[in-house]
Amino acid sequence: MESFAAAAAAAGRGSPLRGVRAETAEMAAQKINEGLEHIAKAEKYLKTGFLKWKPDYDSAATEYGKAAVAFKNAKQFDQAKDACLREAAAHENNRALFHAAKAYEQAGMMLKEMQKLPEAVQLIEKASMMYLENGTPDTAAMALERAGKLIENVNPEKAVQLYQQTANVFENEERLRQAVELLGKASRLLVRGRRFDEAALSIQKEKNIYKEIENYPTCYKKTIAQVLVHLHRNDYVAAERCVRESYSIPGFNGSEDCTALEQLLEGYDQQDQDQVSEVCNSPLFKYMDNDYAKLGLSLVVPGGGIKKKSPATPQAKSEGAEATTGGDEEEDEYSGGLC
């Protein structure tokens, strides 16, 4: 008897959930039927006859758009994508490029819901080209940036390309602040992928734009990023040239950034790992963008570096003896003094 009561109670507790599921399934079915009705209407608008010589592309596009919304609400993303593509084709035939681009972009977002990211990006790129053709570059740039964000974790190389394209669009429109922000995203992805040659060029372009808009403190930070990238490329000459050229930037010479970079280059040139590590562990370096902070923390001088000698400890003396070939007693007279 008790087991029967427990089963009844369990059934009672489960019934509301089953009811909600049934209601949801019913609503989805209604939306699918609604979408199919709009598709049928759209196809009717496209038909021609004795008294109707041209298809009504505008009305058909409207019906396809309504169908896409209905399928999306029913979570039938494949059908929604197809409806969006039909809507885009109708707008193209009607020479309404902006609306066609919007429909292609929506089709891309349906593919995103289906986890088909490369295909989604292709459609969004197509939409951005149509926005440009239509004379709406701002909308094109936003679409390209959206595509970059979609694909960044899956295909960083493609994301870099998309961010650079977006930056070019903004730069052509003389919207330099937006352009440099997208270049920064591209630079960080290049560093993350250890594509240092391309990263160095990208950061230089960032630096040039910041200089043009007179944001000099950010130019200093970009110089630090440049130097770290060049040193990871084992190109000390290029790193030194970056610092030397930055002396022309107002306020750089004598700044905290300049002093730190001079110390970093000195330690690197003298193969002093302690000095390099001390600079790279300073707050100035550690609180940069994460990708550049990691470059600093992982920087190793050529040949593995040398350690500063600490006075009095036998271990330090033995290390000093291994590093030298003769004159140990003379070396010990100065250990702990000059350092």
C-alpha positions in Angstrom: 0.0 0.0 0.0 2.8 2.4 0.9 4.7 1.6 -2.3 1.5 2.3 -4.3 1.2 5.7 -2.5 4.8 6.5 -3.2 4.4 5.7 -6.9 1.4 7.8 -7.1 3.2 10.7 -5.4 6.1 10.4 -7.8 3.7 10.3 -10.8 2.1 13.4 -9.4 5.4 15.2 -9.1 6.4 14.2 -12.6 3.2 15.2 -14.3 3.8 19.0 -14.4 7.1 18.5 -16.1 5.6 16.2 -18.7 2.9 18.8 -19.2 5.4 21.5 -19.8 7.3 19.3 -22.3 4.0 18.5 -24.1 3.1 22.1 -24.3 6.6 23.1 -25.6 6.4 20.4 -28.3 2.9 21.6 -29.3 4.2 25.2 -29.6 7.1 24.0 -31.7 4.8 22.1 -34.0 2.6 25.2 -34.4 5.7 27.3 -35.3 6.9 24.8 -37.9 3.4 24.8 -39.5 3.4 28.6 -39.4 6.8 28.6 -41.2 5.7 26.2 -43.8 2.6 28.4 -44.5 4.9 31.4 -45.1 7.1 29.3 -47.4 4.0 28.4 -49.5 3.0 32.0 -49.7 6.4 33.1 -50.7 6.5 30.5 -53.5 3.1 31.7 -54.7 4.5 35.3 -54.9 7.3 34.0 -57.1 5.0 32.3 -59.7 4.3 34.1 -63.0 1.3 33.7 -65.3 -0.6 35.2 -68.1 -1.5 38.4 -66.1 1.6 38.4 -63.9 4.8 38.7 -65.9 7.3 39.3 -63.1 7.8 37.6 -59.7 7.0 39.6 -56.7 10.4 39.4 -55.1 9.7 41.9 -52.3 6.6 40.1 -51.0 8.3 36.7 -51.3 11.3 38.0 -49.3 9.0 39.2 -46.6 7.3 35.8 -46.3 10.7 33.9 -46.3 11.8 36.2 -43.5 8.7 35.4 -41.5 9.2 31.7 -42.1 12.8 32.0 -40.9 11.6 33.6 -37.6 9.0 30.8 -37.1 11.5 28.0 -37.7 14.0 29.7 -35.4 11.5 29.9 -32.6 10.8 26.2 -33.1 14.6 25.6 -32.9 14.6 24.2 -36.4 17.8 26.0 -37.3 18.4 24.1 -40.6 15.0 25.1 -41.9 15.5 28.6 -40.6 18.9 28.8 -42.5 17.3 27.7 -45.7 14.5 30.3 -45.4 17.1 33.0 -44.8 19.0 32.0 -47.9 15.8 32.1 -50.0 15.0 35.5 -48.5 18.5 36.7 -49.4 18.1 35.4 -53.0 14.8 37.2 -53.4 16.3 40.5 -52.1 19.2 40.1 -54.5 16.8 39.6 -57.4 15.1 42.8 -56.2 18.5 44.6 -56.1 18.0 45.3 -52.4 21.6 44.5 -51.4 21.5 45.7 -47.8 18.5 43.5 -47.0 20.1 40.6 -48.8 23.2 41.0 -46.7 21.1 41.0 -43.5 19.5 37.7 -44.6 22.9 36.1 -45.4 24.1 37.2 -42.0 21.1 35.7 -40.3 21.7 32.5 -42.2 25.2 32.5 -40.8 23.9 32.9 -37.3 21.6 29.8 -37.8 24.7 27.9 -38.8 26.4 29.1 -35.6 23.5 27.6 -33.6 24.2 24.3 -35.5 27.9 24.5 -34.5 28.9 24.8 -38.2 31.3 27.7 -37.5 33.4 27.7 -40.7 30.2 27.7 -42.9 28.7 30.5 -40.7 31.8 32.6 -41.2 31.7 32.2 -44.9 28.1 33.5 -45.1 28.9 36.4 -42.7 31.9 37.3 -44.9 29.6 37.3 -48.0 27.2 39.6 -46.1 30.0 42.0 -45.3 31.1 42.3 -48.9 27.5 43.1 -49.8 27.4 45.8 -47.1 30.5 47.3 -48.6 29.0 47.2 -52.1 25.9 48.8 -50.7 28.0 51.7 -49.2 27.5 50.8 -45.5 31.1 50.1 -44.4 30.4 50.4 -40.7 27.9 47.5 -40.9 30.4 45.5 -42.9 33.1 46.0 -40.3 30.7 45.0 -37.4 29.8 41.8 -39.4 33.5 40.9 -39.9 34.3 41.5 -36.3 31.4 39.2 -35.3 32.7 36.5 -37.6 36.2 36.9 -36.0 34.8 36.3 -32.6 32.9 33.3 -33.7 35.9 31.5 -35.2 38.7 32.8 -32.8 38.8 29.7 -30.6 38.4 27.3 -33.6 40.6 28.8 -36.2 42.8 31.7 -34.9 44.5 32.2 -38.3 41.2 33.0 -39.9 40.2 35.2 -37.0 43.5 37.2 -37.5 42.6 37.7 -41.1 39.0 38.8 -40.3 40.2 41.3 -37.6 42.8 42.7 -40.0 40.1 43.1 -42.7 37.9 44.9 -40.1 40.7 47.2 -39.2 41.3 48.1 -42.9 37.6 49.0 -43.3 37.7 51.2 -40.2 41.0 52.8 -41.3 39.5 53.6 -44.8 36.7 55.3 -43.0 39.2 57.2 -40.9 37.9 55.6 -37.7 41.4 55.0 -36.3 40.4 54.2 -32.7 38.2 51.3 -33.9 40.9 50.2 -36.4 43.7 50.1 -33.8 41.5 48.1 -31.4 41.0 45.4 -34.0 44.7 45.4 -34.9 45.4 44.8 -31.2 43.2 41.7 -31.2 45.1 40.5 -34.3 48.5 41.1 -32.7 47.6 39.2 -29.6 46.4 36.2 -31.5 49.6 36.3 -33.6 51.7 36.3 -30.4 49.6 33.5 -28.9 50.3 31.5 -32.0 54.0 32.4 -31.8 53.9 33.9 -35.3 56.4 36.5 -34.1 57.4 37.9 -37.5 53.8 38.8 -38.3 53.2 40.0 -34.8 56.1 42.5 -35.0 54.6 44.1 -38.1 51.1 44.2 -36.6 52.3 45.9 -33.4 54.3 48.4 -35.5 51.1 49.3 -37.3 49.3 49.7 -34.0 52.1 51.9 -32.8 51.9 54.1 -35.9 48.2 54.7 -35.4 48.5 55.5 -31.7 51.2 58.0 -32.6 48.9 59.5 -35.3 46.1 60.0 -32.7 48.7 61.3 -30.2 48.1 58.6 -27.6 51.7 58.5 -26.6 51.5 56.5 -23.3 50.1 53.6 -25.3 52.9 54.0 -27.8 55.3 53.3 -24.9 53.5 50.0 -24.1 53.5 49.0 -27.7 57.3 49.5 -27.7 57.6 47.1 -24.8 55.5 44.6 -26.7 57.7 45.1 -29.8 60.9 44.5 -27.9 59.6 41.3 -26.2 58.5 40.0 -29.6 61.8 40.8 -31.2 63.8 39.2 -28.4 61.7 36.1 -28.8 62.7 36.2 -32.4 66.3 36.3 -31.2 66.7 39.7 -33.0 68.5 42.0 -30.5 69.3 44.5 -33.2 65.6 45.0 -34.1 64.7 45.3 -30.4 67.3 47.9 -29.9 66.2 49.8 -33.0 62.6 49.9 -31.7 63.8 51.6 -28.5 66.1 54.0 -30.4 63.3 55.0 -32.8 60.9 55.6 -29.8 63.1 58.3 -28.4 61.3 60.6 -30.9 57.9 59.9 -29.3 57.1 62.8 -26.9 57.8 61.9 -23.3 59.3 58.4 -24.0 62.9 59.4 -23.2 63.3 59.3 -19.4 60.0 57.5 -18.8 59.6 54.4 -16.6 59.0 52.4 -19.8 62.2 53.7 -21.4 64.3 53.0 -18.3 62.9 49.4 -18.0 63.6 48.7 -21.7 67.2 50.0 -21.4 67.8 47.7 -18.4 66.2 44.8 -20.2 68.3 45.2 -23.3 71.5 45.7 -21.2 70.8 42.4 -19.3 69.9 40.6 -22.5 73.1 41.8 -24.2 75.3 40.8 -21.3 73.4 37.5 -20.9 72.4 38.3 -17.4 69.3 36.3 -16.8 68.8 37.7 -13.3 68.6 41.3 -14.6 66.3 40.2 -17.4 64.0 38.3 -15.1 63.9 41.2 -12.6 62.7 43.6 -15.3 60.2 41.2 -16.7 58.8 40.5 -13.3 58.2 44.1 -12.5 54.6 45.4 -12.4 55.2 47.4 -15.6 55.6 44.1 -17.5 53.4 41.8 -15.4 50.3 43.9 -15.8 50.5 44.2 -19.6 48.0 42.2 -21.7 48.3 38.6 -20.7 49.9 37.4 -24.0 52.7 40.0 -23.6 53.2 39.4 -19.9 53.8 35.7 -20.7 56.4 36.7 -23.3 58.3 38.5 -20.6 58.1 35.7 -18.0 59.3 33.2 -20.5 62.2 35.3 -21.9 65.6 33.6 -21.7 68.9 35.2 -22.7 71.1 33.5 -25.3 73.2 30.7 -24.0 71.1 30.2 -20.9 72.5 33.2 -19.1 74.8 33.7 -16.1 73.9 34.1 -12.4 75.0 37.0 -10.3 77.5 35.8 -7.7 76.3 36.0 -4.1 79.0 36.6 -1.4 80.2 34.0 1.1 78.2 30.8 0.2 80.2 27.8 -0.7 77.7 26.9 -3.4 78.1 30.3 -5.0 81.9 29.9 -5.0 81.7 26.4 -6.6 79.4 27.8 -9.3 81.9 30.6 -9.9 84.7 28.1 -10.1 82.9 26.2 -12.8 82.2 29.3 -14.8 85.9 30.4 -14.8 89.1 28.7 -16.1 91.6 30.3 -13.8 92.4 33.1 -11.3 89.9 31.8 -8.7 91.6 33.6 -5.8 91.5 36.9 -7.6 87.8 36.4 -8.4 87.0 35.7 -4.7 88.6 39.0 -3.7 85.9 40.9 -5.6 82.9 38.6 -5.1 80.2 40.4 -3.3 82.1 43.8 -3.6 81.5 45.0 -7.1 78.1 43.2 -7.5 
